[in-house]
Structure formats: structure tokens, C-alpha cells
Amino acid sequence: MNRNWSSLYLASKHLPLAAQQQAASALSDALERQGYTAYDPFGALPGAAYTDAVKLFVAPTSDGWTRILSEPVVLPDWLLSALSRLGTALWVALDAEALHVAVYADGQTLDPLDALAVYRRDDCNPDQLRHILAGECVDVPDEPESAQTAGIPLDALPPEMQTLAHNLNPRQVTGLFNKLMGRVTGRVDTDVDSARALLAGSGPAWNSNGGRCIRGLMACLDMPQNWRTPDFITLRDAYQLERRRQRLPDATLYPGDAEALAAVPNALDYIPVYAGRRESS
């Protein structure tokens, strides 16, 4: 499971109701200007393979913000700059346990403390925001393990299952683990609960200093409550399954599919923006 996490947020309060579509169009146009070609990986036939690909989902606007989920975690400066032509763009990332924050507006980078002041909640004072952006987040309490995005590390699975599990969402990896433990239980003296506790927590480190800072930052700003959900892989899998159900309404659901669909019931409300380019030889 990936310990990195990244999201981009576009302040959309002063944009028309079509803020989501505007954001998707701005991202597509910026990618095209940089030589990327749009492609659809969710069709009936496999899409083109690119050595350099940018994969995005634009979420429906919520509470004045439009969220963009991304893969890779680090987005190029020119893409963030292009999106900020529509409004203030906030990029937040957790790279292992390190916090990254950048703010853009009108194509330029801004000082986060000054730029985010207008979005600060009344119950968060300027000093709190300053400390959070400086990485001083010891006062942000840890959250319960049950509230974190927990999963099963890939190396906990047998070799023949690791390749299959590499790009699955947390629920599906956990399903593989459950099947494995089901085979083992009864054959050897195995404490399943202890094994599960040992293997949990392979998602983003939300209780690390960087993770606490991100949680503190989002609590300090007027962000929607679901600012970090769903994650990219969970959304991607649900979207792909919904597209398949559109083409084949009677298609068989495989193990883990029902859980993936239930994880993001509105997956088709997101707009995918996928583009790639081949590196010149």
C-alpha cells in the first residue's frame, strides 16, 4: 500500500456552478500544451501505455472547494499554475511522513500563510496556522487507528499474491489477507487478530508529524469534512467498475468488487483527466 498522499484543492466559491467542469478543462488544456495526449483507460479496450502519464480525478465541488486527486503525488509546477488561473489552488501532500504545502493564484506561487488567511476558520487563530505551516504540530492529537486509512503491507502477502495486490485498494488487499488467513487458520496455531494488528497501518501516516500537520491545516481552513476521502486508488477502482457495469449491466462481480463499489457510490460523479506522452529517444 502507498504511504504517500496528495490532493489539490481549488477555491470555487466565486466560480459558476460548473466549477468542476472548468477545472477539468483547465487541466486538460494545460496537459495538451505540454505535449500530453488525453486517453481513456476505462474503456472496453486497453488504453495506450505511456512512459510519462498524469492521472487525475476532479471531484464534485463541495462547500466551495473542488478537489483534484492525483497520481503521481508530486504535480508539476506548470499544472498547478494553470489551474490557479481559475482561483486559489492549494496543493497538500504527505510524502512518507513529510508535509508539503504550496499555494498558487493567477499563475504565481504565494506565501501560504498570507494566501490561506482568508480561508481560516474563526476558531483557528493566525498563530495556529503559522505553527502548522512551519511543521510544528505536536498539539494536534493523534487519531484512533480505526479512523486512519489502514491496510495490509504487500510484503505480508505470499509472493504469488503480491503482484496481484500491487494496485488494489485497501479493502481488496485486506480481502486477500483474509483469504490467506482463512487458509492458515485451523492448520497452524495462528492468532489472526494479532497478525491483523501487526500488519495494519500501511496507508498514509496520519499520526506522523506531517500527517498531524495536514489534519491540523484542514481543520484550520474552511474545508469540507471529506477532504481526504476517497483516496485515489479506491476511487479509480470504483470508477472502473462502474464504467464496466455501464457497458455490461449483467457482468459478474468478482471478490472485492462489491466492496469497491460501495466505497465510492458516486464514483461516476468524478471527472477523470488522464494524459500521457512518450519520452523521446
N, C-alpha and C positions, 0 to 999 in steps of 0.2 A: 504493500500500500504506500501511496505517496505521502510523505510528511510535509510537502510544500503546499502552499495555498495562495491563491491570488484572485483578486476581484477589482474591477474598475467600476466606479460609480459616477454617473453623470447627473448633476443637479438639474432637474427638469421642471421645477416649479413654474418657470416663466416661459416654458415651451408649450406649443399647442398639444392637443390630446395625442397627436401622432408622434410623440417623443421617441417611442421605441423604434418605430419605422425610420425616423430621422437618424437615429443613432446607427442603426444597421446600415443605412445607405451611406452615411459618412464614413463608416469603417470600410465598407466595400470599395468606395471610391478611392480612399487612401491606399488600400492594398493594390488596387489596379494601377494607380500612379507609380507604385514602386515595382511594377512588373509581375505582380502576382495574378494568377488566373483563378477565378472562382470555380469551385467544384462542389458536387453534392455527394457525400459519402453514404447517404442513407437511402439511395435508390435500389432498384431490384438488381442492378449490375454493380460490381465493384467499381469504385471511382478511381481516378488517376492517382498514382503514387508520386509524391513529391519529396525531394530531399529537404526542402525548406517549406514548412507549412505553418500557417497560423489558423488556429481553431477557436472560434468564439461562439458564444450564445448570448443574445441580447434578451434580457428578461422583460416582462411587462412592467411598466412604470408603477411604482408603489410609493406612496407617501412623499411624492415629489422627487424621487430618485429613480434612475434607470440603471440597473446593474448589468455589467458585462462580465460573463465568466470566460476565462481564457485558458488556453494551453498553447504555448508554454507559459510558465509563471511570469517570466520577465518579458514585458511587451516593449517593442521598440519605441524610442522617443518620438519618431515621426508619426506613429499611430496615435499616441496619446495627444500629441499636439493637434492633429487633425480633428479628433473628437472634441477637443476643447473649444473649437470654433462655435460649437452649439451652446456651450455653457461651461461652468466649472467642472473639471474632471478630476476625481480623486482616485489614485491608484494605491492600493494597500496589498502588501504581500508578506507572507511568512515563509522565509527560506530556511528550512530546518527549524532553528529557534530564533532567527534574526528577523527584526522588524524592518520593513521598507515602506516608506510613505512618500508620495510625490503628488503635487497639485499643479494642474495646468489650467490656464484660461486664455482665450484669444490667441492660442498657439504658443504661449510662453509659459515657462515654469515660474511658479510663485513660491514665496516663503509659506510653508504650510500653516504656521501659527497665525499669520496675518490673514491668509486666504480662507481659513476654516472658521475664523472668529464669527462670521455672520451665520454659520450653521451650528454654533454651540448652543446647547440646551441651557436654559436658565439655571438649572441645578448643578451645572458644571462651571466653575469659575475659571478665569483665564490662567491662573497658576496651575490648576489641574491639567488643563490642556497642554501647557508648556512642559510640564513634567512628563506627560505621556509621550509627547513627540521627542523628548530628549532620552526616552528609553528608561525612565525612572518610574517603574510600575509596581513596586513592592506592595503598595496599598490596594491593588486590585486583587480581590480574593480569588483563590483557586475555585474552579467549578467542579461539581461532582463528576466522577468518571462516567456516570450514566448519561451526563449531558454532553459529553465530548463525542467527536466522530471517531469511534473506536473501530478497530478491525483486527485482522489476523495477519501478522507478517508473512510474506511469501515464503521465506526460508523455513517457516514452521510446517509447510506442506511438503509431501514427498516430491522428489524431482519430477516425476511424470505429471504432477498436477501444477507445478509452478509455472510452466509455460502457459497453460490454460488460464491460470489465475491472474496473470500479469496485468491485464487491462480490465479486470472485473471491478464492479463497485463493491463497497464494504459488505453489503448484505450477501452478495453472491460468494465472496471469498469466505465469509462466515459459514455459508451453506456447505461449501466444500470441506471446511474444517469439521462441521457437524457430521457429515457423511463419513469422514475419516475416523472420527472418534467413535461413531456408531459401529464401525467395523472392529475397532480395537476393544471397546467395552465388552466385557464378558470373556474375552480371550486372555487378557492380562489384567493385573491389578492396577487399574488406571483411575485416577481422581480427575474426572472431566472438569469439574468446577475449578480446581486448582490450575489445571492446564489452561483453561479459558482465561482465568485471571492473569496468568503469567504472560499469555500471548496478546492480551488486549492492549490498546493504546498505540497502534501503529499509524494512526492518522496524524493530522496536524497537531503539533504540541501546543495546545491551547493553554496549558498551565506553565509553559516556559515563560521567561521574561518577555520575549517577543509576542507570544500568544496572549499574555495578560495585557500587554500594551495595545494590541489590536482590539481586544474586547473592551478595554478601557476607553479607547478612542471612539469606538462605535457607540458606546453608552454615553459619551460626552456630546456626540453630534445627534442631530435630529434624523437619524437613520431608521428605516423600518426594522421591525423586530427580527425579520427573517433575512438579515443582511448577509449571512454566510451559508444559507441553505437554499437550494441543494448545492452539493459540490459538483464539479464539472463532470466527473465520471458517472455519478449517479444520474445526472440529467441526460448525458449522452446516451446511456443505455436505455433509459425510459423513452427518450425521443425516438431512438432507432426502433424499439419495439412498437411504439405507436404508429410509426410510418409503415412498418410491416403489417400491422393489423389493418391499416387503411387499404393496402394492396390485397391482403389475404385475410378477410374477416374471420375465416374458419381455421386459420393457422393454429397448429398445435403450440401450446405454451410449454416450454422446457423448464426443468427445475431452476428456480430462481427468477423466472420471468414475471410471475405474478407479483412477487415482492418488489421487483424493479419498477413495474408499472405503478404499484401502489405508492412507491416512494415519491413520485412526482406525477400526480394525477393530471396536472395541467401542462404536461411536457410540450404539447403542440402549441401552447401559447408563446413559447420562446422562439426567437428567430435565429437560426444558425447562420453564421458567416464563416465559411471555410474557404481558404485560398492557399495556393501553393505556387512555388516556382522551382525550376530545376537549376542547380548550380552549374555555371558554365565550366566546361572542362579546360 
